[in-house]
């Protein structure tokens, strides 16, 4: 088993520019230590339904109102402005920014426990056709690799990505390598469970990390299972 940089095609070059935008890093940094309620706020704002800050302050008074808990309010204030700037972008560009935020947040949290975090990498196995699609975030510590695919919402969960993660895990096992694989979804556990109930791909060995549990990535690799159970 080995890792390889993804091919630099036109899409990758354009997306790399979005990933490098300081706005992506600003939002992700603001979410690193935020409670799930603030992550939910940021997700709602970045949905693009309204770019009126007053509207969101009225919708989330427990986070942005005068009686809000001080720590929660400070966390919310750090992300609401940058999140609104992402919401104000055009629909297609906004989708790419939101995906980049999830990837950056995942990488930032993982980097708190390891320096071996990489982005846009393929996983190769001898005798197995290489997957064209790269994984969003990888941990490449010798003897302790990890693989992550990131999605903005539960609707991004599909049989194709679940098969790809499970294939990587099973091929690694054939090489006597334990490879934790996970799907990181910046959505609620309930939404992910509903979506997973509609899939048929194997997921016994795939962890599903949601906005309620994403902070735990800074402490350890997630265990398999998650919303919707671990049955295939």
C-alpha positions as protocol buffer text, in pm:
chain_id: "A"
residue {
  index: 1
  type: UNK
  ca { x: 0 y: 0 z: 0 }
}
residue {
  index: 2
  type: UNK
  ca { x: 127 y: 346 z: -87 }
}
residue {
  index: 3
  type: UNK
  ca { x: 4 y: 701 z: -143 }
}
residue {
  index: 4
  type: UNK
  ca { x: 37 y: 914 z: -454 }
}
residue {
  index: 5
  type: UNK
  ca { x: -48 y: 1274 z: -546 }
}
residue {
  index: 6
  type: UNK
  ca { x: -364 y: 1317 z: -751 }
}
residue {
  index: 7
  type: UNK
  ca { x: -332 y: 1415 z: -1117 }
}
residue {
  index: 8
  type: UNK
  ca { x: -329 y: 1791 z: -1175 }
}
residue {
  index: 9
  type: UNK
  ca { x: -614 y: 1816 z: -1425 }
}
residue {
  index: 10
  type: UNK
  ca { x: -804 y: 2137 z: -1501 }
}
residue {
  index: 11
  type: UNK
  ca { x: -1064 y: 2075 z: -1232 }
}
residue {
  index: 12
  type: UNK
  ca { x: -798 y: 2015 z: -968 }
}
residue {
  index: 13
  type: UNK
  ca { x: -614 y: 2334 z: -1061 }
}
residue {
  index: 14
  type: UNK
  ca { x: -931 y: 2546 z: -1035 }
}
residue {
  index: 15
  type: UNK
  ca { x: -1034 y: 2383 z: -710 }
}
residue {
  index: 16
  type: UNK
  ca { x: -686 y: 2430 z: -563 }
}
residue {
  index: 17
  type: UNK
  ca { x: -739 y: 2804 z: -600 }
}
residue {
  index: 18
  type: UNK
  ca { x: -1058 y: 2783 z: -396 }
}
residue {
  index: 19
  type: UNK
  ca { x: -889 y: 2565 z: -134 }
}
residue {
  index: 20
  type: UNK
  ca { x: -615 y: 2829 z: -100 }
}
residue {
  index: 21
  type: UNK
  ca { x: -860 y: 3118 z: -51 }
}
residue {
  index: 22
  type: UNK
  ca { x: -802 y: 3265 z: 300 }
}
residue {
  index: 23
  type: UNK
  ca { x: -1181 y: 3272 z: 346 }
}
residue {
  index: 24
  type: UNK
  ca { x: -1189 y: 2892 z: 352 }
}
residue {
  index: 25
  type: UNK
  ca { x: -918 y: 2879 z: 618 }
}
residue {
  index: 26
  type: UNK
  ca { x: -1093 y: 3149 z: 822 }
}
residue {
  index: 27
  type: UNK
  ca { x: -1423 y: 2961 z: 837 }
}
residue {
  index: 28
  type: UNK
  ca { x: -1256 y: 2628 z: 910 }
}
residue {
  index: 29
  type: UNK
  ca { x: -1040 y: 2777 z: 1187 }
}
residue {
  index: 30
  type: UNK
  ca { x: -1348 y: 2932 z: 1344 }
}
residue {
  index: 31
  type: UNK
  ca { x: -1522 y: 2593 z: 1351 }
}
residue {
  index: 32
  type: UNK
  ca { x: -1232 y: 2394 z: 1499 }
}
residue {
  index: 33
  type: UNK
  ca { x: -1329 y: 2455 z: 1861 }
}
residue {
  index: 34
  type: UNK
  ca { x: -1693 y: 2542 z: 1801 }
}
residue {
  index: 35
  type: UNK
  ca { x: -1975 y: 2342 z: 1961 }
}
residue {
  index: 36
  type: UNK
  ca { x: -2217 y: 2156 z: 1731 }
}
residue {
  index: 37
  type: UNK
  ca { x: -2473 y: 2435 z: 1766 }
}
residue {
  index: 38
  type: UNK
  ca { x: -2231 y: 2686 z: 1612 }
}
residue {
  index: 39
  type: UNK
  ca { x: -2135 y: 2443 z: 1335 }
}
residue {
  index: 40
  type: UNK
  ca { x: -2505 y: 2405 z: 1259 }
}
residue {
  index: 41
  type: UNK
  ca { x: -2539 y: 2784 z: 1246 }
}
residue {
  index: 42
  type: UNK
  ca { x: -2246 y: 2813 z: 1004 }
}
residue {
  index: 43
  type: UNK
  ca { x: -2391 y: 2539 z: 787 }
}
residue {
  index: 44
  type: UNK
  ca { x: -2727 y: 2712 z: 774 }
}
residue {
  index: 45
  type: UNK
  ca { x: -2571 y: 3047 z: 686 }
}
residue {
  index: 46
  type: UNK
  ca { x: -2352 y: 2898 z: 413 }
}
residue {
  index: 47
  type: UNK
  ca { x: -2659 y: 2738 z: 260 }
}
residue {
  index: 48
  type: UNK
  ca { x: -2717 y: 3069 z: 84 }
}
residue {
  index: 49
  type: UNK
  ca { x: -3087 y: 3099 z: 168 }
}
residue {
  index: 50
  type: UNK
  ca { x: -3033 y: 3453 z: 299 }
}
residue {
  index: 51
  type: UNK
  ca { x: -2735 y: 3690 z: 306 }
}
residue {
  index: 52
  type: UNK
  ca { x: -2902 y: 3916 z: 562 }
}
residue {
  index: 53
  type: UNK
  ca { x: -2711 y: 3894 z: 890 }
}
residue {
  index: 54
  type: UNK
  ca { x: -3006 y: 4032 z: 1088 }
}
residue {
  index: 55
  type: UNK
  ca { x: -3217 y: 3740 z: 971 }
}
residue {
  index: 56
  type: UNK
  ca { x: -2972 y: 3487 z: 1109 }
}
residue {
  index: 57
  type: UNK
  ca { x: -2941 y: 3672 z: 1437 }
}
residue {
  index: 58
  type: UNK
  ca { x: -3317 y: 3646 z: 1473 }
}
residue {
  index: 59
  type: UNK
  ca { x: -3318 y: 3275 z: 1384 }
}
residue {
  index: 60
  type: UNK
  ca { x: -3037 y: 3189 z: 1628 }
}
residue {
  index: 61
  type: UNK
  ca { x: -3100 y: 3412 z: 1933 }
}
residue {
  index: 62
  type: UNK
  ca { x: -2940 y: 3158 z: 2170 }
}
residue {
  index: 63
  type: UNK
  ca { x: -2612 y: 3201 z: 1981 }
}
residue {
  index: 64
  type: UNK
  ca { x: -2623 y: 3558 z: 1850 }
}
residue {
  index: 65
  type: UNK
  ca { x: -2876 y: 3726 z: 2079 }
}
residue {
  index: 66
  type: UNK
  ca { x: -2802 y: 3949 z: 2380 }
}
residue {
  index: 67
  type: UNK
  ca { x: -2879 y: 3669 z: 2626 }
}
residue {
  index: 68
  type: UNK
  ca { x: -2660 y: 3407 z: 2456 }
}
residue {
  index: 69
  type: UNK
  ca { x: -2391 y: 3224 z: 2653 }
}
residue {
  index: 70
  type: UNK
  ca { x: -2072 y: 3426 z: 2618 }
}
residue {
  index: 71
  type: UNK
  ca { x: -1849 y: 3143 z: 2496 }
}
residue {
  index: 72
  type: UNK
  ca { x: -2104 y: 3023 z: 2241 }
}
residue {
  index: 73
  type: UNK
  ca { x: -2168 y: 3378 z: 2122 }
}
residue {
  index: 74
  type: UNK
  ca { x: -1797 y: 3446 z: 2074 }
}
residue {
  index: 75
  type: UNK
  ca { x: -1765 y: 3127 z: 1869 }
}
residue {
  index: 76
  type: UNK
  ca { x: -2071 y: 3219 z: 1661 }
}
residue {
  index: 77
  type: UNK
  ca { x: -1947 y: 3573 z: 1598 }
}
residue {
  index: 78
  type: UNK
  ca { x: -1618 y: 3436 z: 1462 }
}
residue {
  index: 79
  type: UNK
  ca { x: -1791 y: 3241 z: 1187 }
}
residue {
  index: 80
  type: UNK
  ca { x: -2112 y: 3423 z: 1096 }
}
residue {
  index: 81
  type: UNK
  ca { x: -1943 y: 3699 z: 894 }
}
residue {
  index: 82
  type: UNK
  ca { x: -1714 y: 3473 z: 688 }
}
residue {
  index: 83
  type: UNK
  ca { x: -1999 y: 3225 z: 641 }
}
residue {
  index: 84
  type: UNK
  ca { x: -2215 y: 3504 z: 497 }
}
residue {
  index: 85
  type: UNK
  ca { x: -1938 y: 3588 z: 251 }
}
residue {
  index: 86
  type: UNK
  ca { x: -1946 y: 3230 z: 125 }
}
residue {
  index: 87
  type: UNK
  ca { x: -2326 y: 3239 z: 107 }
}
residue {
  index: 88
  type: UNK
  ca { x: -2308 y: 3550 z: -111 }
}
residue {
  index: 89
  type: UNK
  ca { x: -2112 y: 3369 z: -382 }
}
residue {
  index: 90
  type: UNK
  ca { x: -2277 y: 3222 z: -690 }
}
residue {
  index: 91
  type: UNK
  ca { x: -2443 y: 2883 z: -650 }
}
residue {
  index: 92
  type: UNK
  ca { x: -2182 y: 2670 z: -830 }
}
residue {
  index: 93
  type: UNK
  ca { x: -1887 y: 2849 z: -670 }
}
residue {
  index: 94
  type: UNK
  ca { x: -2055 y: 2837 z: -329 }
}
residue {
  index: 95
  type: UNK
  ca { x: -2082 y: 2459 z: -352 }
}
residue {
  index: 96
  type: UNK
  ca { x: -1708 y: 2432 z: -410 }
}
residue {
  index: 97
  type: UNK
  ca { x: -1629 y: 2667 z: -122 }
}
residue {
  index: 98
  type: UNK
  ca { x: -1847 y: 2469 z: 115 }
}
residue {
  index: 99
  type: UNK
  ca { x: -1676 y: 2146 z: 18 }
}
residue {
  index: 100
  type: UNK
  ca { x: -1337 y: 2309 z: 67 }
}
residue {
  index: 101
  type: UNK
  ca { x: -1441 y: 2423 z: 416 }
}
residue {
  index: 102
  type: UNK
  ca { x: -1526 y: 2065 z: 520 }
}
residue {
  index: 103
  type: UNK
  ca { x: -1193 y: 1938 z: 388 }
}
residue {
  index: 104
  type: UNK
  ca { x: -996 y: 2217 z: 556 }
}
residue {
  index: 105
  type: UNK
  ca { x: -1175 y: 2165 z: 886 }
}
residue {
  index: 106
  type: UNK
  ca { x: -1105 y: 1792 z: 872 }
}
residue {
  index: 107
  type: UNK
  ca { x: -737 y: 1853 z: 796 }
}
residue {
  index: 108
  type: UNK
  ca { x: -703 y: 2112 z: 1074 }
}
residue {
  index: 109
  type: UNK
  ca { x: -854 y: 1881 z: 1334 }
}
residue {
  index: 110
  type: UNK
  ca { x: -640 y: 1586 z: 1229 }
}
residue {
  index: 111
  type: UNK
  ca { x: -327 y: 1803 z: 1236 }
}
residue {
  index: 112
  type: UNK
  ca { x: -377 y: 1853 z: 1608 }
}
residue {
  index: 113
  type: UNK
  ca { x: -271 y: 1493 z: 1668 }
}
residue {
  index: 114
  type: UNK
  ca { x: -39 y: 1425 z: 1374 }
}
residue {
  index: 115
  type: UNK
  ca { x: 182 y: 1618 z: 1136 }
}
residue {
  index: 116
  type: UNK
  ca { x: 136 y: 1359 z: 860 }
}
residue {
  index: 117
  type: UNK
  ca { x: -182 y: 1507 z: 711 }
}
residue {
  index: 118
  type: UNK
  ca { x: -200 y: 1531 z: 332 }
}
residue {
  index: 119
  type: UNK
  ca { x: -464 y: 1646 z: 82 }
}
residue {
  index: 120
  type: UNK
  ca { x: -593 y: 1509 z: -251 }
}
residue {
  index: 121
  type: UNK
  ca { x: -407 y: 1177 z: -245 }
}
residue {
  index: 122
  type: UNK
  ca { x: -468 y: 842 z: -411 }
}
residue {
  index: 123
  type: UNK
  ca { x: -414 y: 507 z: -239 }
}
residue {
  index: 124
  type: UNK
  ca { x: -241 y: 242 z: -450 }
}
residue {
  index: 125
  type: UNK
  ca { x: -213 y: -134 z: -403 }
}
residue {
  index: 126
  type: UNK
  ca { x: 0 y: -376 z: -600 }
}
residue {
  index: 127
  type: UNK
  ca { x: -208 y: -578 z: -843 }
}
residue {
  index: 128
  type: UNK
  ca { x: -519 y: -361 z: -798 }
}
residue {
  index: 129
  type: UNK
  ca { x: -634 y: -107 z: -1062 }
}
residue {
  index: 130
  type: UNK
  ca { x: -579 y: 245 z: -931 }
}
residue {
  index: 131
  type: UNK
  ca { x: -882 y: 459 z: -845 }
}
residue {
  index: 132
  type: UNK
  ca { x: -892 y: 783 z: -1041 }
}
residue {
  index: 133
  type: UNK
  ca { x: -1070 y: 966 z: -761 }
}
residue {
  index: 134
  type: UNK
  ca { x: -834 y: 1094 z: -488 }
}
residue {
  index: 135
  type: UNK
  ca { x: -924 y: 1097 z: -120 }
}
residue {
  index: 136
  type: UNK
  ca { x: -980 y: 1442 z: 26 }
}
residue {
  index: 137
  type: UNK
  ca { x: -765 y: 1403 z: 337 }
}
residue {
  index: 138
  type: UNK
  ca { x: -519 y: 1134 z: 440 }
}
residue {
  index: 139
  type: UNK
  ca { x: -302 y: 1062 z: 740 }
}
residue {
  index: 140
  type: UNK
  ca { x: 22 y: 905 z: 623 }
}
residue {
  index: 141
  type: UNK
  ca { x: 202 y: 806 z: 940 }
}
residue {
  index: 142
  type: UNK
  ca { x: 409 y: 490 z: 885 }
}
residue {
  index: 143
  type: UNK
  ca { x: 210 y: 195 z: 1015 }
}
residue {
  index: 144
  type: UNK
  ca { x: -90 y: 415 z: 1107 }
}
residue {
  index: 145
  type: UNK
  ca { x: -251 y: 540 z: 786 }
}
residue {
  index: 146
  type: UNK
  ca { x: -603 y: 685 z: 771 }
}
residue {
  index: 147
  type: UNK
  ca { x: -826 y: 788 z: 479 }
}
residue {
  index: 148
  type: UNK
  ca { x: -1108 y: 1046 z: 476 }
}
residue {
  index: 149
  type: UNK
  ca { x: -1362 y: 1153 z: 217 }
}
residue {
  index: 150
  type: UNK
  ca { x: -1550 y: 1475 z: 294 }
}
residue {
  index: 151
  type: UNK
  ca { x: -1903 y: 1584 z: 207 }
}
residue {
  index: 152
  type: UNK
  ca { x: -2091 y: 1906 z: 270 }
}
residue {
  index: 153
  type: UNK
  ca { x: -2426 y: 1736 z: 333 }
}
residue {
  index: 154
  type: UNK
  ca { x: -2595 y: 1400 z: 371 }
}
residue {
  index: 155
  type: UNK
  ca { x: -2715 y: 1413 z: 10 }
}
residue {
  index: 156
  type: UNK
  ca { x: -2352 y: 1368 z: -92 }
}
residue {
  index: 157
  type: UNK
  ca { x: -2344 y: 1019 z: 58 }
}
residue {
  index: 158
  type: UNK
  ca { x: -2372 y: 762 z: -220 }
}
residue {
  index: 159
  type: UNK
  ca { x: -2295 y: 400 z: -290 }
}
residue {
  index: 160
  type: UNK
  ca { x: -1996 y: 499 z: -503 }
}
residue {
  index: 161
  type: UNK
  ca { x: -1806 y: 674 z: -223 }
}
residue {
  index: 162
  type: UNK
  ca { x: -1898 y: 405 z: 31 }
}
residue {
  index: 163
  type: UNK
  ca { x: -1771 y: 135 z: -206 }
}
residue {
  index: 164
  type: UNK
  ca { x: -1449 y: 326 z: -263 }
}
residue {
  index: 165
  type: UNK
  ca { x: -1378 y: 365 z: 108 }
}
residue {
  index: 166
  type: UNK
  ca { x: -1459 y: 2 z: 179 }
}
residue {
  index: 167
  type: UNK
  ca { x: -1242 y: -113 z: -112 }
}
residue {
  index: 168
  type: UNK
  ca { x: -945 y: 82 z: 26 }
}
residue {
  index: 169
  type: UNK
  ca { x: -996 y: -71 z: 370 }
}
residue {
  index: 170
  type: UNK
  ca { x: -1031 y: -427 z: 238 }
}
residue {
  index: 171
  type: UNK
  ca { x: -734 y: -402 z: 0 }
}
residue {
  index: 172
  type: UNK
  ca { x: -523 y: -270 z: 287 }
}
residue {
  index: 173
  type: UNK
  ca { x: -634 y: -563 z: 500 }
}
residue {
  index: 174
  type: UNK
  ca { x: -518 y: -796 z: 223 }
}
residue {
  index: 175
  type: UNK
  ca { x: -175 y: -635 z: 266 }
}
residue {
  index: 176
  type: UNK
  ca { x: -196 y: -683 z: 646 }
}
residue {
  index: 177
  type: UNK
  ca { x: -243 y: -309 z: 697 }
}
residue {
  index: 178
  type: UNK
  ca { x: -511 y: -170 z: 926 }
}
residue {
  index: 179
  type: UNK
  ca { x: -658 y: 131 z: 743 }
}
residue {
  index: 180
  type: UNK
  ca { x: -929 y: 332 z: 923 }
}
residue {
  index: 181
  type: UNK
  ca { x: -1157 y: 489 z: 661 }
}
residue {
  index: 182
  type: UNK
  ca { x: -1419 y: 753 z: 730 }
}
residue {
  index: 183
  type: UNK
  ca { x: -1678 y: 969 z: 563 }
}
residue {
  index: 184
  type: UNK
  ca { x: -1686 y: 1320 z: 714 }
}
residue {
  index: 185
  type: UNK
  ca { x: -2021 y: 1491 z: 658 }
}
residue {
  index: 186
  type: UNK
  ca { x: -2091 y: 1843 z: 782 }
}
residue {
  index: 187
  type: UNK
  ca { x: -2453 y: 1755 z: 848 }
}
residue {
  index: 188
  type: UNK
  ca { x: -2656 y: 1619 z: 1138 }
}
residue {
  index: 189
  type: UNK
  ca { x: -2645 y: 1256 z: 1243 }
}
residue {
  index: 190
  type: UNK
  ca { x: -3020 y: 1227 z: 1179 }
}
residue {
  index: 191
  type: UNK
  ca { x: -2984 y: 1348 z: 818 }
}
residue {
  index: 192
  type: UNK
  ca { x: -2695 y: 1109 z: 760 }
}
residue {
  index: 193
  type: UNK
  ca { x: -2889 y: 817 z: 907 }
}
residue {
  index: 194
  type: UNK
  ca { x: -3181 y: 882 z: 672 }
}
residue {
  index: 195
  type: UNK
  ca { x: -2948 y: 894 z: 374 }
}
residue {
  index: 196
  type: UNK
  ca { x: -2754 y: 584 z: 477 }
}
residue {
  index: 197
  type: UNK
  ca { x: -3078 y: 387 z: 507 }
}
residue {
  index: 198
  type: UNK
  ca { x: -3116 y: 436 z: 130 }
}
residue {
  index: 199
  type: UNK
  ca { x: -2773 y: 299 z: 41 }
}
residue {
  index: 200
  type: UNK
  ca { x: -2673 y: -59 z: -31 }
}
residue {
  index: 201
  type: UNK
  ca { x: -2295 y: -35 z: -30 }
}
residue {
  index: 202
  type: UNK
  ca { x: -2097 y: -214 z: 244 }
}
residue {
  index: 203
  type: UNK
  ca { x: -2012 y: 14 z: 535 }
}
residue {
  index: 204
  type: UNK
  ca { x: -1932 y: -216 z: 827 }
}
residue {
  index: 205
  type: UNK
  ca { x: -1575 y: -86 z: 834 }
}
residue {
  index: 206
  type: UNK
  ca { x: -1647 y: 277 z: 749 }
}
residue {
  index: 207
  type: UNK
  ca { x: -1684 y: 544 z: 1016 }
}
residue {
  index: 208
  type: UNK
  ca { x: -1934 y: 822 z: 957 }
}
residue {
  index: 209
  type: UNK
  ca { x: -1836 y: 1151 z: 1122 }
}
residue {
  index: 210
  type: UNK
  ca { x: -2110 y: 1415 z: 1151 }
}
residue {
  index: 211
  type: UNK
  ca { x: -2115 y: 1775 z: 1273 }
}
residue {
  index: 212
  type: UNK
  ca { x: -2194 y: 1649 z: 1624 }
}
residue {
  index: 213
  type: UNK
  ca { x: -1879 y: 1434 z: 1638 }
}
residue {
  index: 214
  type: UNK
  ca { x: -1630 y: 1602 z: 1404 }
}
residue {
  index: 215
  type: UNK
  ca { x: -1433 y: 1756 z: 1692 }
}
residue {
  index: 216
  type: UNK
  ca { x: -1326 y: 1408 z: 1803 }
}
residue {
  index: 217
  type: UNK
  ca { x: -1102 y: 1380 z: 1496 }
}
residue {
  index: 218
  type: UNK
  ca { x: -847 y: 1586 z: 1688 }
}
residue {
  index: 219
  type: UNK
  ca { x: -819 y: 1310 z: 1947 }
}
residue {
  index: 220
  type: UNK
  ca { x: -834 y: 975 z: 1766 }
}
residue {
  index: 221
  type: UNK
  ca { x: -930 y: 795 z: 1449 }
}
residue {
  index: 222
  type: UNK
  ca { x: -1307 y: 737 z: 1441 }
}
residue {
  index: 223
  type: UNK
  ca { x: -1439 y: 385 z: 1497 }
}
residue {
  index: 224
  type: UNK
  ca { x: -1644 y: 217 z: 1224 }
}
residue {
  index: 225
  type: UNK
  ca { x: -2020 y: 253 z: 1234 }
}
residue {
  index: 226
  type: UNK
  ca { x: -2217 y: 568 z: 1294 }
}
residue {
  index: 227
  type: UNK
  ca { x: -2552 y: 710 z: 1186 }
}
residue {
  index: 228
  type: UNK
  ca { x: -2783 y: 448 z: 1050 }
}
residue {
  index: 229
  type: UNK
  ca { x: -2592 y: 165 z: 1216 }
}
residue {
  index: 230
  type: UNK
  ca { x: -2302 y: -33 z: 1079 }
}
residue {
  index: 231
  type: UNK
  ca { x: -2494 y: -302 z: 898 }
}
residue {
  index: 232
  type: UNK
  ca { x: -2439 y: -330 z: 523 }
}
